[in-house]
Amino acid sequence: MPEEVKPTETTTQAPTPGGPQPAFDPAEISRMVQSSVQQYMAENPPVVEPMDRRPQPQENPLDSVISPYVDPKLSKANLMANAARDSAIFYARHPEAIEYMDEVEKVFNGLLEQGSPYDHEAVWSWFRGSPGNFEKFAEEHMKAEQEKIEAAKRDSTVDGGARPRGNVQVKDAHEATDEELEKGLEGVSF
């Protein structure tokens, strides 16, 4: 009668001899290595030093030799990159400044070379407010505002209809002659 195998037990079968056997037993070598490691760890427990006793990273010894040569060049490259970015953004936001680009850039680059880098917006504000330029920019601004007012008057209507655009002269009907009125009404149907 065969024995019953309980579900919690495991059974192993002996390997069947069927060829040359290895000169060493891998399972035995694994047990030996494991016991050696456990014995070493038991005899030499790891020591964890507190954080304040751990060695601190040291400063690079070449840093004091290299920095005086490299740092100024890196700073200048960074400054020039920021200036180029500022220039691109400024002229995109202020297309009216393109006309005065040479003067603005001359002042901007002069300040940059002196080590006082201002942005283009500050240089533009100074340039517009400087003596001689203030009156010119004020006149240009007033002229542009007056042109806007004239265009609004020209385009405004009482009856809601469109007015002629461009260089067309509009004459007051009370001041026009009969011939001018007839000519103005040509092609208009009632």
HUBEL-V728830 format. One record per backbone hydrogen bond with DSSP energy under -1.0 kcal/mol. CO is the residue of the C=O (numbers start at 0). NH is the residue of the N-H. E is the energy in kcal/mol with one decimal. If there is no record, write none. Layout:
# HUBEL-V728830
CO|NH|E + CO|NH|E
This chain:
# HUBEL-V728830
5|8|-1.0 + 24|28|-1.9 + 25|29|-2.1 + 26|30|-2.0 + 27|31|-2.1 + 28|32|-2.4 + 29|33|-2.3 + 30|34|-2.4 + 31|35|-2.1 + 32|36|-2.4 + 33|37|-2.3 + 34|38|-2.4 + 35|39|-2.4 + 36|40|-2.5 + 37|41|-1.9 + 38|42|-2.1 + 39|43|-2.2 + 49|52|-1.5 + 59|62|-1.1 + 61|65|-2.8 + 62|66|-2.6 + 65|68|-1.5 + 65|69|-2.2 + 66|70|-2.3 + 69|73|-2.5 + 70|74|-2.6 + 71|75|-2.3 + 72|76|-2.4 + 73|77|-2.3 + 74|78|-2.4 + 75|79|-2.6 + 76|80|-2.1 + 77|81|-2.2 + 78|82|-2.1 + 79|83|-2.2 + 80|84|-2.1 + 81|85|-2.5 + 82|86|-2.4 + 83|87|-2.2 + 84|88|-2.2 + 85|89|-2.8 + 86|90|-2.4 + 87|91|-1.2 + 88|92|-1.8 + 89|93|-2.3 + 93|96|-1.8 + 94|97|-1.2 + 97|100|-1.5 + 99|103|-2.4 + 100|104|-3.0 + 101|105|-1.9 + 102|106|-1.9 + 103|107|-2.8 + 104|108|-3.0 + 105|109|-1.8 + 106|110|-2.4 + 107|111|-2.1 + 108|112|-2.4 + 109|113|-1.4 + 110|115|-2.6 + 118|122|-1.8 + 119|123|-2.9 + 120|124|-2.3 + 121|125|-2.3 + 122|126|-2.8 + 123|127|-2.6 + 124|128|-1.6 + 129|132|-1.5 + 129|133|-1.8 + 132|136|-2.8 + 133|137|-2.5 + 134|138|-2.6 + 135|139|-2.4 + 136|140|-2.3 + 137|141|-2.5 + 138|142|-2.8 + 139|143|-2.3 + 140|144|-2.3 + 141|145|-2.4 + 142|146|-2.3 + 143|147|-1.8 + 144|148|-2.0 + 145|149|-2.6 + 146|150|-2.4 + 147|151|-2.1 + 148|152|-2.4 + 149|153|-2.7 + 150|154|-2.1 + 151|155|-1.0 + 176|180|-2.2 + 177|181|-2.4 + 178|182|-2.4 + 179|183|-2.1 + 180|184|-1.2 + 184|187|-1.9
